[in-house]
Amino acid sequence: MTKQPHILMCPPTYYGVQYEINPWMSRARQPDQLLAMQQWETLHGILVGCGARISLQTPVPGLPDMVFTANAGMVYGRLVILSRFRFPQRQGEHAHNGSWFGEREFTVRDLPPSMYFEGAGDALFCGDTLYAGYRLRSEMQSHQRVAEIIACRALALELVDPYYYHLDTCFCPLAPGIAAYFPAAFDHYGQQVLQAGVETLIEVSAREARAFACNAVVVGKTVITNSGCPTFHRQLSDHGFEPMATPLSEFVKAGGSAKCLTLRLDGEEAAGWKADQDACTQDTASRKTGNAKRPSPERPLD
């Protein structure tokens, strides 16, 4: 028995392009508020239909990017390491994020204010390795500190294209050992790190990367993307996944898409630690019903 997928979202009540902190954003090109809400509600409905439990964060006036909950922090079990935003326009989100997690009995950790770290936007597990994007938003120093806190292996990936300012805009772990990526978003060394570290890499075209193909939400075998990624969907199907498309054009205007609008509270599907946690949950359930497997002498039960 695996745990029900649990996702944090925030309604786009106060969403809009009120400032410009990435190349997608232009105050002259505002989202359609009604359409944005419809697109968000459709994504919400798809996730519920996939079996996910959705928790909602209360939107706050003057903080339009709170809708992008992936940037609230990085979740590791019941620990959350809060984001420290580079741009002042988003720094007001920090206190609200800390309160939300603290009220729900997460262990909340903070980095120093000068140590920029933008949560699950730049820190993604694939297997037991934490892949960490830096330069445009987060810093290498912050990722080193995060790796120390959770005692894991972290590999830094330099992002070189300002249109792919967060790692989750150009790299999408799908399951342990398999991920999608847009190579041109990384420097040559970063490309080599991914090619050496991830057993199966699906290369996304430049055209579909611009449609935010890599900014996908993965729930089990279902992969939800913005519309306009047909080639990527065929690639996903070839690898045994079930792709779904939903229009998210109004959020692309601020530089975000499906993944940006969600934060997985129980761990991403590709995270090795989540698989270990699910295995423990299954074993506990088996013991309660008298069907526990005999423990291996190499890995005794605690």
C-alpha positions in Angstrom: 0.0 0.0 0.0 1.5 3.3 -1.0 0.5 6.6 0.6 -2.0 8.8 -1.2 -0.2 11.5 -3.2 -0.4 14.8 -1.3 0.1 18.1 -3.1 0.2 21.7 -2.0 -1.5 24.3 -4.3 -2.5 27.9 -3.9 -5.5 29.5 -5.8 -4.5 32.3 -8.2 -6.8 34.8 -6.5 -4.2 37.5 -6.5 -2.1 36.2 -9.4 -0.8 38.6 -12.0 2.4 39.9 -13.6 3.1 42.8 -11.2 6.9 42.8 -11.7 9.5 41.3 -14.1 12.0 38.9 -12.7 12.4 36.5 -15.6 12.3 36.8 -19.4 8.7 35.4 -19.6 7.3 38.2 -17.5 6.0 41.5 -19.0 3.7 43.8 -17.2 2.4 44.8 -20.7 1.2 41.2 -21.2 -1.2 40.4 -18.3 -2.8 37.1 -17.7 -6.5 36.8 -18.2 -7.7 36.4 -14.6 -10.8 34.4 -15.3 -9.0 32.1 -17.7 -6.1 31.6 -15.2 -8.6 30.5 -12.5 -10.2 28.1 -15.0 -6.9 26.6 -15.9 -5.8 26.3 -12.3 -9.1 24.6 -11.4 -8.8 22.2 -14.3 -5.3 21.2 -13.2 -6.6 20.8 -9.6 -9.4 18.5 -10.9 -7.0 16.4 -12.9 -4.8 15.8 -9.9 -7.8 14.9 -7.7 -8.8 12.5 -10.5 -5.4 10.9 -10.3 -6.0 10.2 -6.7 -4.1 13.1 -5.1 -5.1 14.8 -1.9 -4.8 18.6 -2.4 -4.0 20.9 0.5 -4.5 24.6 -0.2 -2.4 27.6 0.9 -4.3 30.8 1.5 -3.4 33.4 -1.2 -2.1 36.8 0.0 -2.6 40.2 -1.6 0.6 41.6 -3.0 2.2 38.2 -3.4 1.1 37.1 -6.8 3.6 34.3 -7.2 2.5 32.4 -4.1 0.4 30.4 -6.7 3.7 28.8 -7.6 3.9 26.6 -4.5 6.9 24.5 -5.9 9.0 27.4 -4.7 7.8 27.4 -1.1 10.5 25.0 0.0 12.0 21.5 -0.4 10.2 18.7 1.4 12.1 15.7 2.8 9.9 13.4 4.8 8.4 15.6 7.6 11.2 18.2 7.2 10.9 21.2 5.0 13.7 23.6 4.1 12.1 26.9 3.3 13.1 28.9 0.3 15.1 32.1 0.5 14.2 34.0 -2.5 16.7 36.0 -4.5 14.4 38.8 -5.6 12.8 41.1 -3.0 9.5 40.9 -4.8 9.1 37.3 -3.6 10.7 37.5 -0.2 7.4 38.3 1.5 6.3 34.7 0.8 8.8 33.3 3.2 6.9 34.1 6.5 3.6 32.7 5.1 5.3 29.5 3.9 7.0 29.0 7.3 3.7 29.5 9.1 1.8 27.1 6.8 4.3 24.2 7.4 4.8 25.0 11.1 1.1 24.8 11.7 1.0 21.3 10.2 3.8 19.9 12.3 6.5 19.9 9.8 10.0 20.4 11.1 10.9 23.8 9.5 14.5 24.6 8.7 15.7 28.0 7.5 18.8 29.0 5.7 20.4 32.4 6.3 18.6 35.2 4.4 21.7 35.8 2.2 21.9 32.1 1.1 19.5 32.0 -1.9 17.6 28.8 -2.3 14.4 28.4 -4.2 13.1 25.1 -3.0 11.7 22.4 -5.3 12.1 24.8 -8.1 15.9 24.1 -8.0 16.3 21.0 -5.9 14.9 17.7 -7.4 15.7 14.1 -6.4 16.2 11.4 -9.0 16.8 8.2 -7.1 19.0 8.9 -4.1 20.8 11.9 -5.7 19.6 15.5 -5.2 20.1 17.4 -8.5 20.5 21.1 -7.7 20.3 24.0 -10.2 22.2 27.1 -9.4 23.4 30.5 -10.8 20.2 32.2 -11.9 18.2 31.8 -8.7 19.7 29.4 -6.1 23.3 29.3 -5.1 25.7 26.4 -5.0 26.5 27.2 -1.3 22.9 26.9 -0.4 22.7 23.4 -2.0 25.7 22.3 -0.1 24.0 23.4 3.1 20.8 21.5 2.2 22.8 18.4 1.4 24.4 18.6 4.8 21.1 19.0 6.6 19.5 15.9 5.0 22.8 14.0 4.6 22.5 13.2 1.0 24.5 13.3 -2.2 23.9 16.5 -4.2 25.1 17.3 -7.7 25.2 20.9 -8.8 23.9 21.8 -12.3 24.7 25.2 -13.7 21.8 26.8 -15.6 22.9 29.0 -18.4 19.7 30.2 -20.2 17.6 32.8 -18.4 14.4 31.4 -19.9 15.1 28.2 -17.8 15.8 30.0 -14.6 14.8 27.2 -12.3 15.8 23.5 -12.6 12.2 22.4 -12.8 11.8 24.3 -16.1 14.4 22.1 -17.9 14.7 18.8 -15.9 11.9 16.5 -14.8 12.6 13.3 -12.8 9.9 10.8 -13.7 11.0 7.8 -11.6 14.2 6.6 -10.0 16.7 6.3 -12.9 14.6 8.1 -15.6 14.1 11.8 -16.3 13.4 14.3 -19.1 15.6 17.3 -19.8 16.4 20.1 -22.2 20.2 19.9 -22.7 20.7 23.5 -23.9 19.6 24.9 -20.5 22.7 23.5 -18.9 26.4 24.1 -19.4 28.5 21.3 -20.9 29.6 20.0 -17.5 26.0 19.9 -16.2 24.9 17.9 -19.3 27.7 15.4 -18.6 26.6 15.1 -14.9 23.1 14.3 -16.0 24.2 11.8 -18.7 26.4 10.0 -16.2 24.0 10.1 -13.3 20.6 9.3 -14.8 20.3 5.9 -16.5 17.6 7.0 -18.9 17.3 10.6 -20.2 14.5 11.7 -22.5 15.7 14.7 -24.5 13.1 17.4 -25.0 13.1 19.5 -28.1 13.7 23.3 -28.0 10.2 24.0 -29.2 8.5 21.8 -26.5 10.9 23.0 -23.8 9.5 26.5 -24.6 6.1 25.0 -24.0 7.3 23.9 -20.5 7.3 20.2 -21.3 9.8 19.6 -18.5 7.6 21.5 -16.0 5.4 18.4 -15.5 3.6 17.0 -12.5 4.2 13.3 -12.0 1.6 11.2 -10.1 2.3 7.5 -10.3 2.7 6.8 -14.0 0.6 9.9 -15.0 2.6 12.9 -16.3 0.7 16.1 -16.6 2.0 18.9 -18.8 1.0 22.1 -20.4 -0.6 21.7 -23.9 1.7 21.8 -26.9 4.0 18.9 -26.2 3.0 16.1 -28.5 6.4 14.7 -29.2 7.3 14.6 -25.5 4.0 12.8 -24.9 4.9 10.1 -27.5 8.3 9.7 -25.8 6.6 9.3 -22.4 4.2 6.7 -23.8 7.2 4.8 -25.2 8.6 4.6 -21.7 5.4 3.4 -20.1 4.0 6.6 -18.8 0.5 8.1 -19.3 0.8 11.7 -20.5 -2.0 14.2 -20.1 -2.1 17.8 -21.4 -4.0 20.7 -20.0 -3.7 24.4 -21.1 -1.7 26.6 -18.8 -1.0 29.5 -21.1 -1.8 32.2 -18.4 0.8 30.9 -16.0 3.4 30.6 -18.8 3.1 34.4 -18.9 4.8 34.5 -15.5 7.3 31.7 -16.4 5.5 28.8 -14.8 3.4 25.7 -15.6 2.1 22.5 -14.1 5.0 21.6 -11.8 5.5 25.2 -10.6 1.8 25.2 -9.5 2.4 22.2 -7.2 4.5 21.1 -4.3 4.6 17.4 -3.5 4.2 17.0 0.3 4.8 13.3 0.4 7.8 13.2 -1.9 8.2 13.2 -5.7 7.7 9.8 -7.5 11.4 9.8 -8.5 12.8 10.4 -5.0 14.6 7.4 -3.6 13.7 8.4 0.0 10.0 8.3 -0.9 10.3 4.7 -2.2 11.9 3.7 1.0 9.2 5.4 3.0 6.5 3.7 1.0 8.1 0.4 1.5 8.1 0.9 5.3 4.4 1.9 5.1 3.6 -1.3 3.2 5.6 -3.4 5.6 3.8 -1.9 8.6 0.4 -2.6 6.9 1.5 -6.2 6.2 2.5 -6.8 9.8 -0.9 -5.5 11.0 -2.7 -8.0 8.7 -0.2 -10.9 9.6 1.3 -10.9 6.1 4.7 -9.5 6.9 7.7 -10.8 5.0 10.4 -12.3 7.0 13.1 -9.7 7.5 16.3 -10.1 5.6 19.4 -10.6 7.8 21.2 -8.0 5.7 18.6 -5.4 6.4 17.0 -6.1 9.8 13.8 -4.2 10.7 14.3 -1.4 13.2 
